Each structure stands twice: as structure tokens, then as C-alpha cells.
Amino acid sequence: EDGSSINLVGNMWRALELPTPLPPTELGDFVVSFDFTLDEAGEIHGICFDENLSFGNADSPQDSESRRCVSTAYFQDKSDVLDVLLSDFQTRQGESHRYVLNLSKMFDKLYVNESSDPTPAPTPPPNLVRVGNNGNPSSAFPLKVCEGDCDNDSECSPGLKCFQRDGFQMVPGCDGAGGSGDDYCYDPLFKEKNIKYIAFINGNDADRSVGNSTYGNIAITTSLSSCLRGEDFDFQLSDCTIKNFLEKVEATMRNKADCTSTDPLLELFAIFDATQEMDVYNQIKKICTSAYKLDQYDFADNTLAIDEALERQLVKEYIDGGTVMNYEAESNSAVMIGKVK
């Protein structure tokens, strides 16, 4: 919220560790908002909320890691199993967009069956520890989970595998960095649940120099509330656009002492119980459409006040009568057309 930003150039990703790991099944209100600018399009751009620093198997529906990423711009061919959740708005090259995402709703379906997971994550995860090498001392072998240094799977306890490293790569299910180049035993069936990192993706495998995106004004709201919900308020607009509508809501919030925030998008996000910012924009469009319809046609009867009628496109020629629309109709659609007198 301090105006800082992160810029990604080329095929890369960067991660920020959260101060406290978050169980995805207990997120409650977990709303993330940020500004996104796409100067040069790669294959995929997105924001992830991961338990480790390895990107999941995008082709495996059993692997939920990669599906905890939300795309901000997606230019790959859509496969049967996408490696990300597609946001409702996909930013095009040269554009900027503000995203507001309720992750507790978006991720909910990924974890409905996790309570029956036969291999729950340990709490807290064990630290990496070197207890031996090359089979010595013999009392330490076979190695237990998160123990090293192993050379192959046979030096690990049954069911465990030896995680080979070149440096300080994270070992699944284990905490800490361990020794540089040391290899540790791990459980290949391990699935850690806690969200520990926010990661930013700027992916382009075809040409690793392509792609330029910026994320800014990143904020996490864990207690979403509204100061205008239940209040009666109104305003007039000469041009009912999303921008003008939000400005009027902000002005209303500034004049109300109970409003500690003056962010109109988050306010409406709470009022409409939205999942993504596009839900708010669509509600504003409906309100504006309704206002224009009822103001433009002062002869409107009650039928114009219902949703079906408001979706109709009325034109002056049809209202005045005398066009082919007033008199001709296919037999199967005549019920939908009436003569205007």
C-alpha cells in the first residue's frame, strides 16, 4: 500500500514470503488488490499464492499448486487443464488494470476434499538436518524425513526419496535451507497446505527475453467491511460511467464519518459480496443501464422496470411506429413483437 512496485522483465518469477503462513481452507476474508501494467506481452502473466518455491505440474489435475495462480494476462493456447485460474479480465499489451480478488472464494473449490487427504502436512514442518554421510554413522541410516546427506533413495527410510540439490533449493515438506549441495530425504506424497509466498509470474518459454509487466500498490485485506451498506444515499451523474460512479461513491464515503477507508471499489466489493472486481463493474453497468432506460422513456409502464425489459434495445423508429419491425414477424416470434400505435 506504500506505492512500491515490482517489475518483471523476461522469463522470470519472483516470490515474497508472508510473515505468517495461511491455511487456504481458513482464509476467511482474504482479498488481494493490486495494479497491473503490461508493457510487453509474454505467454503468461499472473500472481500466485504458493506453499513452496516450485511451480506445480500444470498438466496434472491432482496437483493443486499451479492452480493457485491467477492470471492477469494469458496468451497461451488453452489446454484441457489450465495451469492457472483465469481472472475475468485479461489485460492486453499496453494496458493497465486494477485487480481485486477474493481468494477465499476463488480457491474454495480446490480444497473441498482436502479434509480426507491421507497425508496431511506436518505442523510445523521439520527442519533440514544433516545427520550423516555415505552411510556413516550407521545408526543414522536409513535417513528419516528431512534428514541428510543422502546419495540415493536406498539411503532413505521406506516410502521416502532422496531430493537431489545443487545449492539451497527448497525440499518439499521441510523447512530451512540446510547445507549447500546437501541432499535430503523427503516424502514424495507430501502436500503442504499453508500459503507461504506471494509469487509473480512473467512467463515466456519461447523467447526468454520477452515480457515486461509491473505489479504495484499490492494490498491484502483480511477483514472486508462496508460503511455504506444499509445506508440510503443517492447522487446524480450527467454521464453514468464506471469511473464517474466510483468517484461519486468515494465522495459519499468522504462525507461519512464512519468510513475509515475511502476506496470506492473495495466498498462496493463488500456491498455486492463480489469475487472479482469485474463483478462490481458489471453491477455498476446494470445500475447505469437501468437509470438511462427509465429516464429516457418517460412513457414507460411497469414492464420496463423488470430485468427482461431493461435488456431490450429500443430505438426511436420502433417507438414511433411505421417500420418493418412494427408490422412483420416470423410466426414463431410474433409473441415478442407488438405494434406501436
Buried (B, 14 or more C-beta within 10 A) or exposed (E): EEEEEBBBBBBBBBBEEBEEBBBBBEBEBBBBBBBBBBBBBBBBBBBBBBBBEEBBEBEEEEBBBBBBBBBBBBBBEEEEEBBBBEBEBBBEEEEEBEBBBBBBBBBBEBBEEBEEEEEEBBEEBBEBBBBBBEEEEEEBBBBBBBBBBBEEBEBBEEEBBBBEBEEBBBBBBBBBBBBEEBBBBBBEEBBBBBBBBBBBBBBBEEEEEBBBBBBBBBEBBEEBEBBBEEEEEEEEEEEBEBEBBBBBBBEBBEEEEEBEBBBBBBBBBBBBEBBBBBBBBBBBBEEBEBEEBEEEEEEBEEEBEEEEBBEEEBEEEBEEEEBEBBEEBEEEEEEEBEEBE
